Amino acid sequence: MDTNIFPDDKSGPAVHLDGTTVTIGNLSFSSDLIAGHLATVSSELHAEEIVRAMEIGVHALAASTMRATVDEMQREVQRIITTASDAALTQLGEAMRTGKSELSAHLDPEVRSSLTARAVAELEELHKKTLSRLDPDRNGSHTSKLIASVTEMLGPGGMLAQRLDEAFDTNEVDNGLGRLRDTFEKRFQEMRDLLVGEQHRRDEAERGTAKGFEFEDIIDSLLRSEARAMSGCIVERTGHLGGTLGAHSKVGDFVVTLDDGTRIAIEAKNTSRIGLTGTTGILNELDEAVANRGATWAICISRTEAFPGEVGTFGIYGNRLLVVDGGEGLLTRAALRWIAAAGRASSADSGCVDTASALDKLERIRGLAQSFSRSKKVLNSAQAGIDTVRGELDSLRNELLELVDDASRILNPPVAHPRQVA
């Protein structure tokens, strides 16, 4: 754009300002851009367009000036910050050098007043004191006191030696060795009881059904011995044979025939309980035995007091007798003789029989049988106690002798002789 606002002759256009009013006289310029723009509008609007273009230009000029000012301010601020940073770094470096120098002085072990030198000195002093307190050769040190206490407790004649002597003193019943021996003895006794009980149970299981036959063997011997004493009697063992009730009916283990022909059926029982009445009671079973063996009397011989309490050890129920005989034979003989006497009485004149006297004799027989049973129990219990005490005394004697031998070996160990060099 070619502009000629102020000619050389100074008479050209001038710019006058009156408040916000701007007057430009004789203004002439050449601009393709402005001329092209004014050509697009009517001539009446040329002046307005020129004014608007000038306002836009002034605004652009002001903005450009402001940007230049801002850039200048930024450069100045950057310069100030850089200067301040350099100064701060310089001061910080100086402070760090000063601090490093002072820290080195405080930590230098060669400087006696430094912290490191003082700490090393204190550690050396503590080390010396600790060693002196642990020195076993120094009187009153912790180590020497500990050694003295241990020697007092564990050394010869000390507390431990005294306690061991007391514990292993075989003359003291309540000492450790005695209690240990009692504990072992108790445990061995329990083990022995368990083994004996287990063996007994096995033996009982093996004998099981055979124990009845064993008792029958005892009764067989008793009956034959009594038959010899009474003379004229016959004893038959019939438990394995059928009778008049059929081949399957074997009730009636024995049949005793007296000299007058009286037949007695006998049942041997080795059970813990025997009922009295009912279809399964012993009285009904004896009636079947009488019928099965063609007898007139029946006896049940129980090895234990298995009858009900009202029976006692000698009971008479019509032509049936219930007796308790463990194998000594007394009440079995009494039952056989009672039946023999009853047979003789029945064959004699009934008017000559003293019934009251017979009943009195029967009551005395029952009382004596009961007393005999009680006395036998007491005797068996006493005998069992005596046997038990005898066994325990034998066991204690053997264990005592073994303990004495063990203690002797502990207190008098064998002396090792030095080997002889050939």
Secondary structure as GFF3:
##gff-version 3
##sequence-region A 1 422
A	DSSP	beta_strand	2	3	.	.	.	ID=ss1
A	DSSP	beta_strand	15	18	.	.	.	ID=ss2
A	DSSP	beta_strand	21	24	.	.	.	ID=ss3
A	DSSP	beta_strand	29	30	.	.	.	ID=ss4
A	DSSP	alpha_helix	32	38	.	.	.	ID=ss5
A	DSSP	three_ten_helix	43	45	.	.	.	ID=ss6
A	DSSP	alpha_helix	46	107	.	.	.	ID=ss7
A	DSSP	alpha_helix	115	134	.	.	.	ID=ss8
A	DSSP	alpha_helix	142	154	.	.	.	ID=ss9
A	DSSP	alpha_helix	159	167	.	.	.	ID=ss10
A	DSSP	alpha_helix	176	207	.	.	.	ID=ss11
A	DSSP	alpha_helix	210	230	.	.	.	ID=ss12
A	DSSP	beta_strand	234	237	.	.	.	ID=ss13
A	DSSP	beta_strand	254	257	.	.	.	ID=ss14
A	DSSP	beta_strand	263	269	.	.	.	ID=ss15
A	DSSP	alpha_helix	282	293	.	.	.	ID=ss16
A	DSSP	beta_strand	297	302	.	.	.	ID=ss17
A	DSSP	beta_strand	314	317	.	.	.	ID=ss18
A	DSSP	beta_strand	320	324	.	.	.	ID=ss19
A	DSSP	alpha_helix	330	347	.	.	.	ID=ss20
A	DSSP	three_ten_helix	350	352	.	.	.	ID=ss21
A	DSSP	alpha_helix	355	411	.	.	.	ID=ss22
###
